[in-house]
Amino acid sequence: MKANELVQEFETFAPKKLAMPKDPVGLQIGSLDQEIHKVMTTLDVRLEVVDEAINNDVDFIFAHHPVMFHPARNLDYSDPQNAMYAKIISHGITVYAAHTNLDSADGGMNDWLADALSLTHVRGLVPGYAGSIFRLTVTVPKVYATAVRMSLVDAGADINDGQYTGYTYEMDGTVYYVPQPGADPTIGMAGEPTEVEDSRLEFEVPEKNLAKVLKTLKDVHPLQHPLYNIIRLEDKKHQYTMGRVGELPEQMQLESFAKRCKSVFHVSGLRVVTTDLFKPVKTVAILGGDGGKFYRTAQKAGADVYITGDVYYHTGHDMLASDMPVIDPGHHIESICIPKLADLFNRWADENNWPISIIQSKINTDPFTFL
């Protein structure tokens, strides 16, 4: 299969339009037309990771962090970064990165982090792209209505608000028509008046699912030319967000919760910004990566504590002054994406009969060592 098949499926899950401005997501090195056989998921693309890929006959590296944050000024191989690019190219490896689009995706990075902490009543933290929602109306013979409805919901004709799924509207009626000579009706005969008990189904479809839903409609609808209508809802959007806010199963003291974060995220050290390690915490905000500038957003969201990485010295002072406790377990907690992406790709491979294998990088790319 070609790399583009995997990328198209992924970009339905986490469209590039979700990324922050100027974030260089997408194809990094190589070609999406390349035939691929083995995919490796990783947080970072470093020389050790490239060597690992080569040793495992990997031809597609899927990373969270872009390998090319800044354009190369030259291709002088004495520069370690340039030498790594050359090694990737010479071994025919394609590299793709999903960064802040994965951070904002429903069921993506920040949902994985929130799930790891067993947060409940999870909602978004930092608003980002607002996606369109479409109303899809389908007319189908009543006898097929349930099967068509279930197939379209499974394909993504569903606005999941966290409380209800599979919401559709159904109304029954009668369709009258006369098939003309040369027609090949599924129901009725040419030249004879025909009555069919029909159902009218209405769905709300997020824009990222629309193409898949329409393809499914044409595949499963019993009529050769399905009757359907699509309207963009101007007064309703699907709000994507970076970061999550949720509730712990039980209230904890800040110090105990920080120790739990250290264990859950498998880090050997973390930093806590607070004036009171014994402060009770129940509502938690989390944003993987460098999210220090959003601490006021977490505070306004009612969080008792905010988890994010790469907190700067002076920002830490501002957090203290604002009485906003912050836990900084570092950037590397995002390595949770390595097994999660692999699980996602394996599921898609099974569903689509892709002839590829998926492996997970075992290289620890955290640059910091705690003594």
Buried (B, 14 or more C-beta within 10 A) or exposed (E): BBBBBBBEBBBBBBBBBBBBEEBBBBBBBBEBEBBBEBBBBBBBBBBBBBBBBBEEEBBBBBBBBBBBEEEEEEEEEEEEBBBBBEBBBEBEBBBBBBBBBBBBBBEBBBBBBBBBBEBEEBBBBBEBBEBBBBBBBBBBBBEBBEEBBEBBBBBBBBBBEEEEEBBBEEEEEEBEEEBEEEEEBEBBEEEEEBEBEBBBBBBBBBBBBBBBBBEBBEEBBEBEEBEBEEEEEEEEBBEBBBBBBBBBEEEBBBBEBBBBBBEBBEBEEBEBBBEEEEBEBBBBBBBBBEBBBBBEBBBEBEBBBBBBBEBEEEBBEBBBEEEBBBBBBBBBBBBBBBEBBBEBBBEBBEEEEBEBBBBBBEBEBBEEEEE
